[in-house]
Amino acid sequence: PEAIKKSLKEQYGIRLNDDAVADFLEETKDVAEIRKQVLDYDLHTIGQAYLPKDMGAQTLLSGKYFLQVAKVRDVTIPLRKSKDDDDDENADEFSVASRPNAHRLLRLELTDGER
């Protein structure tokens, strides 16, 4: 199990908890196959925390990190209508569907399974 954990970390940046590794090893011992299977799981259930606890918005990470998208937000769309937009005519004005050619800027929240 430790050799598999080391291979997953070195090759793909994947860090799994011991229970998850044991479960995957019941199915296969192939690291590439385990990587494929990991893609279908929630890292909250199988991941091992490894991001720095004191990590801020400006923290620069180097190396391989296998993270999962936890939340996505288009920051070009206001969270709420402004006070001037009381009528229902413009209710859909800021939806993505109503702006097919608009540029978007996405804010991603990523997780290692714990942070």
Residue pairs with C-beta under 8 A, 6 or more apart in sequence:
1 18
1 21
1 22
1 25
4 21
4 24
4 25
4 29
4 31
4 34
5 15
5 16
5 21
7 31
8 14
8 15
8 16
8 31
8 34
8 35
9 15
9 64
10 64
11 31
11 35
12 31
12 35
12 64
12 66
13 63
13 64
13 65
13 66
14 35
14 38
14 66
15 47
15 48
15 50
15 66
15 112
16 24
16 38
16 46
16 47
16 48
17 46
17 47
17 48
19 46
20 41
20 45
20 46
20 47
24 34
24 37
24 38
27 33
27 37
28 34
28 37
38 46
38 66
42 68
42 113
43 67
43 68
43 111
43 112
43 113
44 111
44 113
44 114
45 113
46 113
47 68
47 111
47 112
47 113
47 114
48 112
48 113
49 112
49 113
49 114
49 115
50 65
50 112
51 61
51 65
51 112
51 114
51 115
52 59
53 115
55 61
55 115
65 112
66 112
67 110
67 111
67 112
68 110
68 111
68 112
68 113
69 108
69 109
69 110
70 109
70 110
70 111
71 108
71 109
72 106
72 107
72 108
72 109
73 106
73 107
74 96
74 104
74 105
74 106
74 107
75 105
75 106
75 107
76 102
76 103
76 104
76 105
77 94
77 95
77 96
78 94
81 90
81 91
81 94
85 91
85 93
92 98
96 102
96 104
